[in-house]
């Protein structure tokens, strides 16, 4: 008998052969695979499934336990743009503000739809929503300096803003949502629409064929997909074979936060240069947040906690005897210009919705609706590319 010799040239070639065998079988192909189960990923999966798509969502841990879980949930486009200005052109800034305002204004219907489908209340605090509790909608913006020119600029922008004394402006149209309750509701809503959620499943790489994305894989399994939506937050650039416009533009920015027992001492969100105060319905008071470039490190430090507590008590002295309940840190997915990555990428069939920075919860409704329309090729969408200001291609041209 003639002996046959097989030439084995290593794990990489074997893996390529295995991928070809798996992706050529007759297994069902998901219409869309979503990578990442935070507010953005879950909401996109929900919206896609609501439009009839077959969706599987993968999360490296438990869905919604990273940036969305750590967030304060403020709906504060005006304050955020004033205190943490974006590093972009005036036209891009205008596009970002419009996206923020549009998304904030979508929240009442968004919350209502979630409640109708899940029975869960995300505790939205907006003037356009019925709060049904002791809190008041709106945000009080209190700059460190009373004669801060930003106050006058806000009033000159035509916003409905009201002077409070001579050193603060009240913004009645802004507010907050409980980000953890939002995550719970989005998860239930997605499951209710048939989304398959696979937690503790880390996607390691994209599967490519002839320059197109045909699926994803973890350490053991190849999952075929018609289209892939990357919503992995600060980890979006860590997946093998993602294009350069993602891998070189998304980075983590850490933020620490503390929780006090507020006992209704603060009735609406207060925002200053050094901290913000966010009252929850059950009496908790969130104080945030630091900004640190320390890589993938979610440490909580004595210095960070001390800084936040000092700023909070300076802003609201009645908090000096408030009990300290807990503290945590999260990683914001951030881009060089501070704007999100939304839309198609340089790889066919790969879409991205990440890099929302400090505004992920705020931008959840608009992002999910726009991305679902784009991915499913809804020609009635007014925003087929999400917007050039948010196109991932802007970092290829930089």
LUMTI-715340 format. One record per residue (C-alpha): residue number from 1; y, z negated, x negated; residue in three letters. Coordinates in steps of 0.25 Angstrom, whole numbers, plus 5000, padded with zeros to 4 digits. Example, Ala and Ser with C-alpha at 12.3 -4.5 7.8 and 13.67 -1.06 7.14 Angstrom:
! LUMTI-715340
{pt 1, {4982, 4969, 4951}, "ALA"}
{pt 2, {4996, 4971, 4945}, "SER"}
This chain:
! LUMTI-715340
{pt 1, {5000, 5000, 5000}, "UNK"}
{pt 2, {5014, 5004, 4995}, "UNK"}
{pt 3, {5023, 4992, 4993}, "UNK"}
{pt 4, {5036, 4993, 4999}, "UNK"}
{pt 5, {5048, 4986, 4992}, "UNK"}
{pt 6, {5060, 4981, 5001}, "UNK"}
{pt 7, {5073, 4980, 4993}, "UNK"}
{pt 8, {5081, 4968, 4998}, "UNK"}
{pt 9, {5095, 4969, 4993}, "UNK"}
{pt 10, {5100, 4956, 4998}, "UNK"}
{pt 11, {5104, 4947, 5010}, "UNK"}
{pt 12, {5116, 4956, 5013}, "UNK"}
{pt 13, {5108, 4969, 5015}, "UNK"}
{pt 14, {5098, 4962, 5023}, "UNK"}
{pt 15, {5108, 4956, 5032}, "UNK"}
{pt 16, {5114, 4970, 5034}, "UNK"}
{pt 17, {5100, 4975, 5038}, "UNK"}
{pt 18, {5098, 4963, 5047}, "UNK"}
{pt 19, {5112, 4966, 5054}, "UNK"}
{pt 20, {5108, 4980, 5056}, "UNK"}
{pt 21, {5095, 4976, 5063}, "UNK"}
{pt 22, {5101, 4966, 5072}, "UNK"}
{pt 23, {5113, 4974, 5076}, "UNK"}
{pt 24, {5104, 4986, 5079}, "UNK"}
{pt 25, {5096, 4979, 5089}, "UNK"}
{pt 26, {5097, 4979, 5104}, "UNK"}
{pt 27, {5103, 4965, 5106}, "UNK"}
{pt 28, {5115, 4963, 5115}, "UNK"}
{pt 29, {5128, 4965, 5109}, "UNK"}
{pt 30, {5140, 4956, 5112}, "UNK"}
{pt 31, {5152, 4963, 5117}, "UNK"}
{pt 32, {5160, 4953, 5108}, "UNK"}
{pt 33, {5157, 4942, 5098}, "UNK"}
{pt 34, {5168, 4932, 5097}, "UNK"}
{pt 35, {5168, 4924, 5084}, "UNK"}
{pt 36, {5175, 4911, 5086}, "UNK"}
{pt 37, {5175, 4901, 5097}, "UNK"}
{pt 38, {5189, 4895, 5097}, "UNK"}
{pt 39, {5199, 4897, 5108}, "UNK"}
{pt 40, {5202, 4912, 5104}, "UNK"}
{pt 41, {5187, 4915, 5103}, "UNK"}
{pt 42, {5182, 4908, 5116}, "UNK"}
{pt 43, {5194, 4914, 5124}, "UNK"}
{pt 44, {5191, 4928, 5119}, "UNK"}
{pt 45, {5176, 4927, 5122}, "UNK"}
{pt 46, {5180, 4922, 5136}, "UNK"}
{pt 47, {5189, 4933, 5138}, "UNK"}
{pt 48, {5180, 4944, 5133}, "UNK"}
{pt 49, {5168, 4939, 5141}, "UNK"}
{pt 50, {5177, 4938, 5154}, "UNK"}
{pt 51, {5179, 4953, 5152}, "UNK"}
{pt 52, {5165, 4955, 5152}, "UNK"}
{pt 53, {5161, 4955, 5137}, "UNK"}
{pt 54, {5148, 4949, 5131}, "UNK"}
{pt 55, {5154, 4939, 5121}, "UNK"}
{pt 56, {5147, 4930, 5111}, "UNK"}
{pt 57, {5156, 4920, 5104}, "UNK"}
{pt 58, {5152, 4913, 5090}, "UNK"}
{pt 59, {5159, 4900, 5085}, "UNK"}
{pt 60, {5156, 4894, 5071}, "UNK"}
{pt 61, {5155, 4880, 5077}, "UNK"}
{pt 62, {5158, 4875, 5091}, "UNK"}
{pt 63, {5168, 4885, 5099}, "UNK"}
{pt 64, {5182, 4880, 5099}, "UNK"}
{pt 65, {5181, 4869, 5089}, "UNK"}
{pt 66, {5190, 4875, 5078}, "UNK"}
{pt 67, {5205, 4878, 5080}, "UNK"}
{pt 68, {5205, 4878, 5095}, "UNK"}
{pt 69, {5199, 4864, 5095}, "UNK"}
{pt 70, {5209, 4859, 5085}, "UNK"}
{pt 71, {5221, 4866, 5092}, "UNK"}
{pt 72, {5232, 4859, 5100}, "UNK"}
{pt 73, {5232, 4870, 5111}, "UNK"}
{pt 74, {5247, 4872, 5111}, "UNK"}
{pt 75, {5253, 4884, 5118}, "UNK"}
{pt 76, {5265, 4884, 5110}, "UNK"}
{pt 77, {5269, 4898, 5105}, "UNK"}
{pt 78, {5284, 4894, 5104}, "UNK"}
{pt 79, {5282, 4882, 5095}, "UNK"}
{pt 80, {5271, 4888, 5087}, "UNK"}
{pt 81, {5280, 4900, 5083}, "UNK"}
{pt 82, {5292, 4891, 5080}, "UNK"}
{pt 83, {5285, 4881, 5071}, "UNK"}
{pt 84, {5274, 4890, 5065}, "UNK"}
{pt 85, {5280, 4904, 5065}, "UNK"}
{pt 86, {5271, 4916, 5063}, "UNK"}
{pt 87, {5272, 4924, 5050}, "UNK"}
{pt 88, {5274, 4937, 5056}, "UNK"}
{pt 89, {5284, 4948, 5060}, "UNK"}
{pt 90, {5294, 4946, 5072}, "UNK"}
{pt 91, {5286, 4956, 5080}, "UNK"}
{pt 92, {5273, 4949, 5077}, "UNK"}
{pt 93, {5279, 4935, 5080}, "UNK"}
{pt 94, {5284, 4941, 5094}, "UNK"}
{pt 95, {5270, 4946, 5096}, "UNK"}
{pt 96, {5264, 4932, 5093}, "UNK"}
{pt 97, {5273, 4925, 5102}, "UNK"}
{pt 98, {5270, 4934, 5113}, "UNK"}
{pt 99, {5255, 4932, 5112}, "UNK"}
{pt 100, {5258, 4917, 5112}, "UNK"}
{pt 101, {5266, 4917, 5124}, "UNK"}
{pt 102, {5257, 4927, 5131}, "UNK"}
{pt 103, {5245, 4918, 5128}, "UNK"}
{pt 104, {5252, 4905, 5132}, "UNK"}
{pt 105, {5256, 4912, 5145}, "UNK"}
{pt 106, {5241, 4916, 5148}, "UNK"}
{pt 107, {5236, 4902, 5147}, "UNK"}
{pt 108, {5238, 4897, 5161}, "UNK"}
{pt 109, {5229, 4909, 5166}, "UNK"}
{pt 110, {5220, 4907, 5154}, "UNK"}
{pt 111, {5218, 4892, 5157}, "UNK"}
{pt 112, {5216, 4895, 5172}, "UNK"}
{pt 113, {5205, 4905, 5169}, "UNK"}
{pt 114, {5198, 4896, 5160}, "UNK"}
{pt 115, {5199, 4885, 5171}, "UNK"}
{pt 116, {5194, 4894, 5182}, "UNK"}
{pt 117, {5182, 4898, 5173}, "UNK"}
{pt 118, {5178, 4885, 5167}, "UNK"}
{pt 119, {5184, 4874, 5175}, "UNK"}
{pt 120, {5191, 4869, 5162}, "UNK"}
{pt 121, {5205, 4865, 5160}, "UNK"}
{pt 122, {5211, 4868, 5147}, "UNK"}
{pt 123, {5223, 4859, 5150}, "UNK"}
{pt 124, {5234, 4870, 5148}, "UNK"}
{pt 125, {5248, 4864, 5148}, "UNK"}
{pt 126, {5258, 4875, 5151}, "UNK"}
{pt 127, {5269, 4876, 5161}, "UNK"}
{pt 128, {5262, 4888, 5168}, "UNK"}
{pt 129, {5249, 4879, 5170}, "UNK"}
{pt 130, {5247, 4867, 5179}, "UNK"}
{pt 131, {5244, 4855, 5169}, "UNK"}
{pt 132, {5240, 4845, 5179}, "UNK"}
{pt 133, {5243, 4834, 5169}, "UNK"}
{pt 134, {5253, 4825, 5163}, "UNK"}
{pt 135, {5257, 4835, 5152}, "UNK"}
{pt 136, {5269, 4845, 5152}, "UNK"}
{pt 137, {5268, 4859, 5148}, "UNK"}
{pt 138, {5278, 4865, 5137}, "UNK"}
{pt 139, {5280, 4862, 5123}, "UNK"}
{pt 140, {5292, 4854, 5117}, "UNK"}
{pt 141, {5296, 4860, 5104}, "UNK"}
{pt 142, {5303, 4850, 5095}, "UNK"}
{pt 143, {5306, 4855, 5081}, "UNK"}
{pt 144, {5308, 4845, 5069}, "UNK"}
{pt 145, {5323, 4849, 5069}, "UNK"}
{pt 146, {5331, 4848, 5081}, "UNK"}
{pt 147, {5340, 4860, 5078}, "UNK"}
{pt 148, {5328, 4869, 5075}, "UNK"}
{pt 149, {5333, 4883, 5077}, "UNK"}
{pt 150, {5319, 4886, 5083}, "UNK"}
{pt 151, {5323, 4879, 5096}, "UNK"}
{pt 152, {5335, 4888, 5098}, "UNK"}
{pt 153, {5326, 4900, 5095}, "UNK"}
{pt 154, {5316, 4896, 5105}, "UNK"}
{pt 155, {5326, 4896, 5116}, "UNK"}
{pt 156, {5332, 4909, 5111}, "UNK"}
{pt 157, {5318, 4916, 5113}, "UNK"}
{pt 158, {5319, 4915, 5128}, "UNK"}
{pt 159, {5308, 4905, 5129}, "UNK"}
{pt 160, {5309, 4895, 5140}, "UNK"}
{pt 161, {5312, 4883, 5131}, "UNK"}
{pt 162, {5320, 4871, 5134}, "UNK"}
{pt 163, {5328, 4862, 5125}, "UNK"}
{pt 164, {5324, 4847, 5125}, "UNK"}
{pt 165, {5335, 4840, 5118}, "UNK"}
{pt 166, {5341, 4847, 5106}, "UNK"}
{pt 167, {5328, 4848, 5097}, "UNK"}
{pt 168, {5317, 4852, 5106}, "UNK"}
{pt 169, {5313, 4864, 5115}, "UNK"}
{pt 170, {5303, 4863, 5127}, "UNK"}
{pt 171, {5294, 4875, 5129}, "UNK"}
{pt 172, {5289, 4874, 5143}, "UNK"}
{pt 173, {5280, 4887, 5143}, "UNK"}
{pt 174, {5271, 4882, 5131}, "UNK"}
{pt 175, {5260, 4871, 5131}, "UNK"}
{pt 176, {5246, 4868, 5127}, "UNK"}
{pt 177, {5231, 4869, 5131}, "UNK"}
{pt 178, {5220, 4860, 5127}, "UNK"}
{pt 179, {5213, 4869, 5117}, "UNK"}
{pt 180, {5200, 4861, 5117}, "UNK"}
{pt 181, {5199, 4863, 5132}, "UNK"}
{pt 182, {5203, 4877, 5130}, "UNK"}
{pt 183, {5191, 4879, 5121}, "UNK"}
{pt 184, {5182, 4872, 5131}, "UNK"}
{pt 185, {5186, 4881, 5142}, "UNK"}
{pt 186, {5186, 4894, 5134}, "UNK"}
{pt 187, {5171, 4891, 5130}, "UNK"}
{pt 188, {5167, 4888, 5144}, "UNK"}
{pt 189, {5174, 4901, 5149}, "UNK"}
{pt 190, {5168, 4909, 5138}, "UNK"}
{pt 191, {5154, 4904, 5141}, "UNK"}
{pt 192, {5156, 4906, 5156}, "UNK"}
{pt 193, {5159, 4921, 5153}, "UNK"}
{pt 194, {5146, 4923, 5146}, "UNK"}
{pt 195, {5151, 4921, 5131}, "UNK"}
{pt 196, {5140, 4917, 5122}, "UNK"}
{pt 197, {5146, 4906, 5113}, "UNK"}
{pt 198, {5138, 4904, 5100}, "UNK"}
{pt 199, {5143, 4891, 5093}, "UNK"}
{pt 200, {5140, 4887, 5079}, "UNK"}
{pt 201, {5138, 4901, 5075}, "UNK"}
{pt 202, {5146, 4906, 5063}, "UNK"}
{pt 203, {5148, 4921, 5063}, "UNK"}
{pt 204, {5147, 4925, 5048}, "UNK"}
{pt 205, {5150, 4939, 5048}, "UNK"}
{pt 206, {5154, 4952, 5056}, "UNK"}
{pt 207, {5143, 4962, 5057}, "UNK"}
{pt 208, {5148, 4976, 5054}, "UNK"}
{pt 209, {5142, 4990, 5056}, "UNK"}
{pt 210, {5150, 5002, 5051}, "UNK"}
{pt 211, {5163, 4995, 5050}, "UNK"}
{pt 212, {5162, 4989, 5064}, "UNK"}
{pt 213, {5159, 4974, 5069}, "UNK"}
{pt 214, {5145, 4974, 5076}, "UNK"}
{pt 215, {5143, 4959, 5077}, "UNK"}
{pt 216, {5143, 4946, 5070}, "UNK"}
{pt 217, {5133, 4937, 5063}, "UNK"}
{pt 218, {5131, 4923, 5059}, "UNK"}
{pt 219, {5121, 4919, 5048}, "UNK"}
{pt 220, {5109, 4923, 5056}, "UNK"}
{pt 221, {5112, 4932, 5068}, "UNK"}
{pt 222, {5120, 4946, 5070}, "UNK"}
{pt 223, {5127, 4946, 5083}, "UNK"}
{pt 224, {5131, 4960, 5088}, "UNK"}
{pt 225, {5144, 4962, 5095}, "UNK"}
{pt 226, {5152, 4974, 5100}, "UNK"}
{pt 227, {5165, 4967, 5096}, "UNK"}
{pt 228, {5168, 4954, 5088}, "UNK"}
{pt 229, {5180, 4945, 5090}, "UNK"}
{pt 230, {5184, 4936, 5079}, "UNK"}
{pt 231, {5190, 4923, 5084}, "UNK"}
{pt 232, {5185, 4914, 5073}, "UNK"}
{pt 233, {5199, 4907, 5070}, "UNK"}
{pt 234, {5201, 4902, 5055}, "UNK"}
{pt 235, {5186, 4907, 5052}, "UNK"}
{pt 236, {5189, 4921, 5056}, "UNK"}
{pt 237, {5190, 4927, 5042}, "UNK"}
{pt 238, {5177, 4920, 5038}, "UNK"}
{pt 239, {5168, 4929, 5044}, "UNK"}
{pt 240, {5162, 4940, 5035}, "UNK"}
{pt 241, {5166, 4954, 5037}, "UNK"}
{pt 242, {5179, 4951, 5045}, "UNK"}
{pt 243, {5190, 4960, 5041}, "UNK"}
{pt 244, {5201, 4957, 5031}, "UNK"}
{pt 245, {5212, 4955, 5042}, "UNK"}
{pt 246, {5204, 4943, 5047}, "UNK"}
{pt 247, {5198, 4937, 5035}, "UNK"}
{pt 248, {5211, 4937, 5027}, "UNK"}
{pt 249, {5220, 4933, 5038}, "UNK"}
{pt 250, {5214, 4921, 5045}, "UNK"}
{pt 251, {5215, 4907, 5039}, "UNK"}
{pt 252, {5214, 4893, 5044}, "UNK"}
{pt 253, {5226, 4884, 5045}, "UNK"}
{pt 254, {5222, 4869, 5047}, "UNK"}
{pt 255, {5229, 4860, 5057}, "UNK"}
{pt 256, {5227, 4845, 5060}, "UNK"}
{pt 257, {5230, 4839, 5073}, "UNK"}
{pt 258, {5229, 4824, 5079}, "UNK"}
{pt 259, {5227, 4819, 5093}, "UNK"}
{pt 260, {5234, 4807, 5098}, "UNK"}
{pt 261, {5232, 4800, 5111}, "UNK"}
{pt 262, {5245, 4804, 5117}, "UNK"}
{pt 263, {5244, 4797, 5131}, "UNK"}
{pt 264, {5254, 4807, 5137}, "UNK"}
{pt 265, {5265, 4804, 5127}, "UNK"}
{pt 266, {5268, 4818, 5125}, "UNK"}
{pt 267, {5268, 4827, 5138}, "UNK"}
{pt 268, {5269, 4841, 5132}, "UNK"}
{pt 269, {5267, 4848, 5119}, "UNK"}
{pt 270, {5278, 4844, 5108}, "UNK"}
{pt 271, {5279, 4854, 5096}, "UNK"}
{pt 272, {5286, 4851, 5084}, "UNK"}
{pt 273, {5286, 4857, 5069}, "UNK"}
{pt 274, {5278, 4845, 5064}, "UNK"}
{pt 275, {5268, 4843, 5075}, "UNK"}
{pt 276, {5265, 4846, 5090}, "UNK"}
{pt 277, {5260, 4836, 5101}, "UNK"}
{pt 278, {5251, 4842, 5112}, "UNK"}
{pt 279, {5247, 4832, 5123}, "UNK"}
{pt 280, {5233, 4834, 5130}, "UNK"}
{pt 281, {5231, 4830, 5145}, "UNK"}
{pt 282, {5221, 4819, 5141}, "UNK"}
{pt 283, {5232, 4812, 5133}, "UNK"}
{pt 284, {5229, 4817, 5119}, "UNK"}
{pt 285, {5240, 4822, 5110}, "UNK"}
{pt 286, {5238, 4832, 5100}, "UNK"}
{pt 287, {5247, 4832, 5087}, "UNK"}
{pt 288, {5246, 4844, 5078}, "UNK"}
{pt 289, {5245, 4851, 5069}, "UNK"}
{pt 290, {5246, 4852, 5054}, "UNK"}
{pt 291, {5245, 4866, 5047}, "UNK"}
{pt 292, {5237, 4867, 5034}, "UNK"}
{pt 293, {5231, 4878, 5026}, "UNK"}
{pt 294, {5219, 4872, 5021}, "UNK"}
{pt 295, {5208, 4882, 5024}, "UNK"}
{pt 296, {5196, 4878, 5033}, "UNK"}
{pt 297, {5199, 4863, 5032}, "UNK"}
{pt 298, {5200, 4856, 5045}, "UNK"}
{pt 299, {5203, 4842, 5039}, "UNK"}
{pt 300, {5212, 4832, 5045}, "UNK"}
{pt 301, {5221, 4824, 5036}, "UNK"}
{pt 302, {5228, 4811, 5036}, "UNK"}
{pt 303, {5241, 4819, 5032}, "UNK"}
{pt 304, {5239, 4829, 5043}, "UNK"}
{pt 305, {5237, 4818, 5054}, "UNK"}
{pt 306, {5249, 4810, 5048}, "UNK"}
{pt 307, {5258, 4822, 5049}, "UNK"}
{pt 308, {5255, 4825, 5063}, "UNK"}
{pt 309, {5256, 4811, 5068}, "UNK"}
{pt 310, {5269, 4809, 5061}, "UNK"}
{pt 311, {5275, 4822, 5067}, "UNK"}
{pt 312, {5269, 4818, 5081}, "UNK"}
{pt 313, {5275, 4804, 5081}, "UNK"}
{pt 314, {5289, 4810, 5076}, "UNK"}
{pt 315, {5289, 4820, 5087}, "UNK"}
{pt 316, {5284, 4809, 5098}, "UNK"}
{pt 317, {5286, 4795, 5093}, "UNK"}
{pt 318, {5278, 4790, 5105}, "UNK"}
{pt 319, {5266, 4795, 5098}, "UNK"}
{pt 320, {5267, 4784, 5087}, "UNK"}
{pt 321, {5256, 4775, 5094}, "UNK"}
{pt 322, {5248, 4786, 5100}, "UNK"}
{pt 323, {5233, 4785, 5096}, "UNK"}
{pt 324, {5228, 4795, 5086}, "UNK"}
{pt 325, {5215, 4801, 5092}, "UNK"}
{pt 326, {5210, 4812, 5083}, "UNK"}
{pt 327, {5214, 4823, 5073}, "UNK"}
{pt 328, {5208, 4836, 5069}, "UNK"}
{pt 329, {5211, 4849, 5062}, "UNK"}
{pt 330, {5209, 4864, 5065}, "UNK"}
{pt 331, {5210, 4877, 5058}, "UNK"}
{pt 332, {5220, 4888, 5064}, "UNK"}
{pt 333, {5216, 4902, 5061}, "UNK"}
{pt 334, {5229, 4908, 5055}, "UNK"}
{pt 335, {5234, 4921, 5050}, "UNK"}
{pt 336, {5244, 4924, 5039}, "UNK"}
{pt 337, {5255, 4928, 5050}, "UNK"}
{pt 338, {5250, 4917, 5060}, "UNK"}
{pt 339, {5247, 4928, 5071}, "UNK"}
{pt 340, {5232, 4929, 5076}, "UNK"}
{pt 341, {5223, 4941, 5073}, "UNK"}
{pt 342, {5220, 4948, 5086}, "UNK"}
{pt 343, {5213, 4961, 5089}, "UNK"}
{pt 344, {5205, 4971, 5082}, "UNK"}
{pt 345, {5201, 4970, 5067}, "UNK"}
{pt 346, {5198, 4981, 5057}, "UNK"}
{pt 347, {5183, 4980, 5060}, "UNK"}
{pt 348, {5179, 4987, 5073}, "UNK"}
{pt 349, {5174, 4978, 5084}, "UNK"}
{pt 350, {5180, 4965, 5077}, "UNK"}
{pt 351, {5192, 4959, 5084}, "UNK"}
{pt 352, {5199, 4946, 5080}, "UNK"}
{pt 353, {5207, 4935, 5087}, "UNK"}
{pt 354, {5210, 4924, 5077}, "UNK"}
{pt 355, {5221, 4918, 5068}, "UNK"}
{pt 356, {5229, 4912, 5080}, "UNK"}
{pt 357, {5233, 4900, 5071}, "UNK"}
{pt 358, {5241, 4890, 5079}, "UNK"}
{pt 359, {5240, 4898, 5092}, "UNK"}
{pt 360, {5226, 4900, 5095}, "UNK"}
{pt 361, {5225, 4892, 5108}, "UNK"}
{pt 362, {5239, 4898, 5113}, "UNK"}
{pt 363, {5234, 4912, 5110}, "UNK"}
{pt 364, {5220, 4910, 5116}, "UNK"}
{pt 365, {5223, 4917, 5130}, "UNK"}
{pt 366, {5230, 4929, 5125}, "UNK"}
{pt 367, {5221, 4931, 5113}, "UNK"}
{pt 368, {5208, 4931, 5122}, "UNK"}
{pt 369, {5214, 4940, 5132}, "UNK"}
{pt 370, {5219, 4950, 5122}, "UNK"}
{pt 371, {5207, 4950, 5113}, "UNK"}
{pt 372, {5197, 4952, 5125}, "UNK"}
{pt 373, {5205, 4964, 5130}, "UNK"}
{pt 374, {5206, 4970, 5116}, "UNK"}
{pt 375, {5191, 4968, 5113}, "UNK"}
{pt 376, {5186, 4973, 5126}, "UNK"}
{pt 377, {5196, 4985, 5125}, "UNK"}
{pt 378, {5204, 4982, 5137}, "UNK"}
{pt 379, {5214, 4994, 5137}, "UNK"}
{pt 380, {5222, 4987, 5147}, "UNK"}
{pt 381, {5225, 4976, 5137}, "UNK"}
{pt 382, {5240, 4976, 5132}, "UNK"}
{pt 383, {5236, 4972, 5118}, "UNK"}
{pt 384, {5224, 4980, 5113}, "UNK"}
{pt 385, {5227, 4976, 5098}, "UNK"}
{pt 386, {5231, 4961, 5102}, "UNK"}
{pt 387, {5244, 4965, 5095}, "UNK"}
{pt 388, {5248, 4971, 5081}, "UNK"}
{pt 389, {5254, 4957, 5078}, "UNK"}
{pt 390, {5240, 4951, 5079}, "UNK"}
{pt 391, {5231, 4963, 5074}, "UNK"}
{pt 392, {5222, 4959, 5062}, "UNK"}
{pt 393, {5226, 4972, 5055}, "UNK"}
{pt 394, {5240, 4966, 5052}, "UNK"}
{pt 395, {5233, 4958, 5040}, "UNK"}
{pt 396, {5227, 4971, 5035}, "UNK"}
{pt 397, {5241, 4977, 5034}, "UNK"}
{pt 398, {5247, 4965, 5027}, "UNK"}
